[in-house]
Amino acid sequence: MFNPLDPLGIASSIKMAGTRREIKELQRKNQLLENALGSPTGGFGGQTGFGPNMVYNPLGSYQNILKYQDQMGDQQIGNMVKGITALEPFTDRAKRRDFERNMAAARFRTQLGTQQGLTLQGQRGAQALAQQGMQGATSGLTSNYQYQ
């Protein structure tokens, strides 16, 4: 990088040399601390943003995501309950009407079966009476008939 106040670049090279020594010293100290204490990110690496602090920190982003999901779940359950309670009168009325239709159909089937049974019984009774009447008429004619 060109600096107009230092056209030969002497100042920047001096600064860079000192900066490199400081960075190397910081890296060495960090390496010693990491070896003594273990990784501060639980071995995930500092660039990922994941680590034990994310999970166990009550103010961390992971806990915020979990709380948001819990709130959304509660909201969805509430909406589902509201929907069910709104639909319940309609489903009850539909079930009651269906039950009444089925009962009316059963009553009609019973009445129809009873009427058919009574009609059949009346026809058989009339047929039996007609047979008795025919037998009586035949025997009356036979007994009153005179042969010549």
Buried (B, 14 or more C-beta within 10 A) or exposed (E): EEEEEEEEEEEBEEEEEEEEEEEEEEEEEEEEEEEEEEEBBEEBEEEEEBBBBBEEEEEBEBBEEEEEEEEEEEEEEEEEEEEEEEEEEEEEEEEEEEEEEEEEEEEEEEEEEEEEEEEEEEEEEEEEEEEEEEEEEEEEEEEEEEEE
